[in-house]
Amino acid sequence: MAAKKTILFIDDNPVDRTLISRLLAKHDFKVLLAEDGPTGLRMAKEQPLDLILLDILLPQISGIELCKKLKADVTTFDIPVIFYTSIDTPKHLIDYSSYGACDYIQKTTPPEELIASIKAILE
């Protein structure tokens, strides 16, 4: 049996953290949670991760700035990042890859599409 993939979800909304952690656990992922950028950055440096699901609108440091920090750090640069946001700008208008993210998913996206995106990136 393959080891569970570990996903760090960084979001300041406790409801979103609960819903997404349940969804990911149901799909057999190990889930770690952070409520802000500094905590998420520390966690990413301290333990092996397979993927980071990152809200853009965070207190203290934005998800975009956090993604730049992750990609500039030798210990975290190779962890795939998906922006997961309530910002409703269409995906094709966001240059998420220039910040180092591999996808941009709106929170209104159906859960099965989020899971499909995560699985595609992890394969």
BALOBA-1460 file (C-alpha; in Angstrom, 3 decimals):
// residues 123
<rec num="1" residu="m" x="0.000" y="0.000" z="0.000"/>
<rec num="2" residu="a" x="1.341" y="3.426" z="-0.943"/>
<rec num="3" residu="a" x="1.986" y="5.953" z="1.807"/>
<rec num="4" residu="k" x="-0.595" y="8.686" z="2.221"/>
<rec num="5" residu="k" x="0.278" y="11.940" z="0.485"/>
<rec num="6" residu="t" x="0.592" y="14.877" z="2.878"/>
<rec num="7" residu="i" x="-1.146" y="18.151" z="2.043"/>
<rec num="8" residu="l" x="-0.743" y="21.390" z="3.977"/>
<rec num="9" residu="f" x="-3.838" y="23.602" z="3.726"/>
<rec num="10" residu="i" x="-3.177" y="27.246" z="4.637"/>
<rec num="11" residu="d" x="-6.348" y="29.288" z="5.119"/>
<rec num="12" residu="d" x="-7.460" y="31.793" z="7.757"/>
<rec num="13" residu="n" x="-11.120" y="30.689" z="7.548"/>
<rec num="14" residu="p" x="-11.854" y="27.980" z="10.166"/>
<rec num="15" residu="v" x="-14.926" y="26.767" z="8.251"/>
<rec num="16" residu="d" x="-12.902" y="26.295" z="5.050"/>
<rec num="17" residu="r" x="-10.143" y="24.528" z="7.009"/>
<rec num="18" residu="t" x="-12.679" y="22.098" z="8.478"/>
<rec num="19" residu="l" x="-14.496" y="21.409" z="5.207"/>
<rec num="20" residu="i" x="-11.352" y="20.940" z="3.121"/>
<rec num="21" residu="s" x="-9.569" y="18.846" z="5.737"/>
<rec num="22" residu="r" x="-12.578" y="16.493" z="5.855"/>
<rec num="23" residu="l" x="-12.735" y="16.324" z="2.050"/>
<rec num="24" residu="l" x="-9.025" y="15.564" z="1.741"/>
<rec num="25" residu="a" x="-9.086" y="12.991" z="4.552"/>
<rec num="26" residu="k" x="-12.026" y="11.269" z="2.869"/>
<rec num="27" residu="h" x="-9.820" y="10.903" z="-0.224"/>
<rec num="28" residu="d" x="-7.069" y="9.337" z="1.882"/>
<rec num="29" residu="f" x="-4.729" y="12.317" z="2.168"/>
<rec num="30" residu="k" x="-2.911" y="13.231" z="5.366"/>
<rec num="31" residu="v" x="-3.899" y="16.824" z="6.116"/>
<rec num="32" residu="l" x="-1.997" y="19.487" z="8.006"/>
<rec num="33" residu="l" x="-3.595" y="22.866" z="8.706"/>
<rec num="34" residu="a" x="-2.230" y="26.383" z="9.157"/>
<rec num="35" residu="e" x="-4.280" y="29.520" z="9.744"/>
<rec num="36" residu="d" x="-1.739" y="32.050" z="8.499"/>
<rec num="37" residu="g" x="1.299" y="32.420" z="6.265"/>
<rec num="38" residu="p" x="4.075" y="32.472" z="8.908"/>
<rec num="39" residu="t" x="2.723" y="29.264" z="10.498"/>
<rec num="40" residu="g" x="2.361" y="27.629" z="7.079"/>
<rec num="41" residu="l" x="5.893" y="28.611" z="6.071"/>
<rec num="42" residu="r" x="7.328" y="27.186" z="9.296"/>
<rec num="43" residu="m" x="5.360" y="23.932" z="8.861"/>
<rec num="44" residu="a" x="6.491" y="23.606" z="5.231"/>
<rec num="45" residu="k" x="10.128" y="23.868" z="6.327"/>
<rec num="46" residu="e" x="9.751" y="21.436" z="9.238"/>
<rec num="47" residu="q" x="8.151" y="18.415" z="7.582"/>
<rec num="48" residu="p" x="7.973" y="16.693" z="4.226"/>
<rec num="49" residu="l" x="4.940" y="17.746" z="2.190"/>
<rec num="50" residu="d" x="3.572" y="16.495" z="-1.114"/>
<rec num="51" residu="l" x="1.464" y="19.595" z="-1.866"/>
<rec num="52" residu="i" x="0.370" y="22.929" z="-0.400"/>
<rec num="53" residu="l" x="-3.172" y="24.215" z="-0.874"/>
<rec num="54" residu="l" x="-2.897" y="27.959" z="-0.299"/>
<rec num="55" residu="d" x="-5.469" y="30.696" z="0.151"/>
<rec num="56" residu="i" x="-4.457" y="34.000" z="-1.447"/>
<rec num="57" residu="l" x="-6.196" y="36.319" z="1.016"/>
<rec num="58" residu="l" x="-4.355" y="35.749" z="4.298"/>
<rec num="59" residu="p" x="-3.539" y="38.010" z="7.247"/>
<rec num="60" residu="q" x="0.078" y="39.122" z="7.823"/>
<rec num="61" residu="i" x="1.407" y="37.826" z="4.477"/>
<rec num="62" residu="s" x="-0.628" y="37.170" z="1.336"/>
<rec num="63" residu="g" x="-0.718" y="33.748" z="-0.282"/>
<rec num="64" residu="i" x="1.097" y="35.207" z="-3.285"/>
<rec num="65" residu="e" x="3.950" y="36.512" z="-1.101"/>
<rec num="66" residu="l" x="4.029" y="33.217" z="0.792"/>
<rec num="67" residu="c" x="4.245" y="31.268" z="-2.465"/>
<rec num="68" residu="k" x="7.184" y="33.448" z="-3.552"/>
<rec num="69" residu="k" x="8.930" y="32.729" z="-0.213"/>
<rec num="70" residu="l" x="8.300" y="28.982" z="-0.587"/>
<rec num="71" residu="k" x="9.714" y="28.966" z="-4.120"/>
<rec num="72" residu="a" x="12.774" y="31.002" z="-3.055"/>
<rec num="73" residu="d" x="13.667" y="28.611" z="-0.205"/>
<rec num="74" residu="v" x="15.868" y="25.596" z="-0.959"/>
<rec num="75" residu="t" x="13.925" y="23.431" z="1.522"/>
<rec num="76" residu="t" x="10.469" y="24.158" z="0.063"/>
<rec num="77" residu="f" x="10.930" y="25.210" z="-3.573"/>
<rec num="78" residu="d" x="9.930" y="21.835" z="-5.032"/>
<rec num="79" residu="i" x="6.623" y="21.471" z="-3.134"/>
<rec num="80" residu="p" x="3.732" y="21.979" z="-5.591"/>
<rec num="81" residu="v" x="1.409" y="24.860" z="-4.622"/>
<rec num="82" residu="i" x="-2.234" y="25.283" z="-5.626"/>
<rec num="83" residu="f" x="-3.867" y="28.638" z="-4.973"/>
<rec num="84" residu="y" x="-7.320" y="27.966" z="-3.508"/>
<rec num="85" residu="t" x="-9.188" y="31.228" z="-3.232"/>
<rec num="86" residu="s" x="-12.486" y="33.039" z="-2.948"/>
<rec num="87" residu="i" x="-11.215" y="35.645" z="-5.427"/>
<rec num="88" residu="d" x="-13.508" y="35.223" z="-8.409"/>
<rec num="89" residu="t" x="-11.144" y="36.377" z="-11.134"/>
<rec num="90" residu="p" x="-11.287" y="33.835" z="-13.985"/>
<rec num="91" residu="k" x="-8.390" y="31.389" z="-13.944"/>
<rec num="92" residu="h" x="-7.180" y="32.401" z="-17.400"/>
<rec num="93" residu="l" x="-6.688" y="35.987" z="-16.199"/>
<rec num="94" residu="i" x="-4.462" y="35.029" z="-13.263"/>
<rec num="95" residu="d" x="-0.765" y="34.538" z="-13.895"/>
<rec num="96" residu="y" x="-0.487" y="32.106" z="-10.983"/>
<rec num="97" residu="s" x="2.484" y="30.273" z="-12.517"/>
<rec num="98" residu="s" x="4.622" y="33.420" z="-12.392"/>
<rec num="99" residu="y" x="4.373" y="33.203" z="-8.575"/>
<rec num="100" residu="g" x="5.401" y="29.540" z="-8.634"/>
<rec num="101" residu="a" x="1.972" y="27.947" z="-8.217"/>
<rec num="102" residu="c" x="0.930" y="25.062" z="-10.452"/>
<rec num="103" residu="d" x="-2.818" y="25.738" z="-10.339"/>
<rec num="104" residu="y" x="-5.447" y="28.288" z="-9.325"/>
<rec num="105" residu="i" x="-8.791" y="26.984" z="-8.062"/>
<rec num="106" residu="q" x="-11.728" y="29.026" z="-6.864"/>
<rec num="107" residu="k" x="-13.456" y="27.978" z="-3.651"/>
<rec num="108" residu="t" x="-16.725" y="27.705" z="-5.579"/>
<rec num="109" residu="t" x="-15.230" y="24.881" z="-7.681"/>
<rec num="110" residu="p" x="-16.974" y="21.538" z="-7.072"/>
<rec num="111" residu="p" x="-15.054" y="19.327" z="-4.602"/>
<rec num="112" residu="e" x="-14.503" y="16.570" z="-7.166"/>
<rec num="113" residu="e" x="-12.698" y="19.054" z="-9.454"/>
<rec num="114" residu="l" x="-10.445" y="20.150" z="-6.584"/>
<rec num="115" residu="i" x="-9.584" y="16.500" z="-5.829"/>
<rec num="116" residu="a" x="-8.974" y="15.778" z="-9.533"/>
<rec num="117" residu="s" x="-6.573" y="18.752" z="-9.758"/>
<rec num="118" residu="i" x="-4.693" y="17.643" z="-6.643"/>
<rec num="119" residu="k" x="-4.381" y="14.057" z="-7.897"/>
<rec num="120" residu="a" x="-3.217" y="15.214" z="-11.343"/>
<rec num="121" residu="i" x="-0.445" y="17.321" z="-9.811"/>
<rec num="122" residu="l" x="0.655" y="14.544" z="-7.455"/>
<rec num="123" residu="e" x="0.945" y="11.938" z="-10.217"/>
